[in-house]
């Protein structure tokens, strides 16, 4: 502030697991990394905050710490049984930081493919995906532009759309999202998220017209909650889908039960969600999703606890006035398992 992709609530602890996941059960994870920048100046991007000589003092040591913490969170989502098969990440600067992630942390013990968007976001952040090449082959990747010039002069992240084919024959369509923020106000910015939701819904409808049982995974920081119009009414994602083409959102239930991934105004809510098509729930073969297998990674190490009040909130990398906490992120990660 994009096991298998459906695992949205990652379990975060330091692990050196090097084993691949059992291909019969995989974890899908998602994580808003909070400003996962490298230390190099990109003249085509506004990355000046995150440079060694900037007020943030973003040097190689801090970059390495960030990389290791992102890896730790993703590793923890699988709880010791291997690394995630698919992981969507947002608030990343470029493809290079993901390449460092999979080559310089415990992910190097596997063989991971890396994908990243090339959008023109005002904050120079993009969305990306890493996937286990022992389980999945890349069929196709593309970007969906969700900036609407009719809604004002703004630029936002593209949606990353990836088609993967698993070793069991499943074709899985993955969408990694980071929708426009609420910085200008929730109601004022809502039309931008509604537009992003409609672009996404149109693409999913296109897939379902070709295959009514298409297996679709939608993950991201939507900057909206499960009961907001963009997700509930435009995307048609809920915990009780009606039509066959409606999507299943297990995070609707978690959010309703006051579990969340983001803390604002003393309230936990789910801005981060993993949503699946009903093709995963009704599947007779291949990967299947049980709605009970959706999680939020809520461990002590990713939380800051106020010793006086007992209040807990995400353990951030930076606080007010650029104070460096060496934390993780202002969001908690999520994950799902597919059997």
Order of alpha helices (4+ residues) and beta strands (2+ residues): beta-beta-alpha-beta-alpha-beta-beta-beta-beta-beta-alpha-beta-beta-beta-alpha-beta-beta-beta-beta-beta-beta-beta
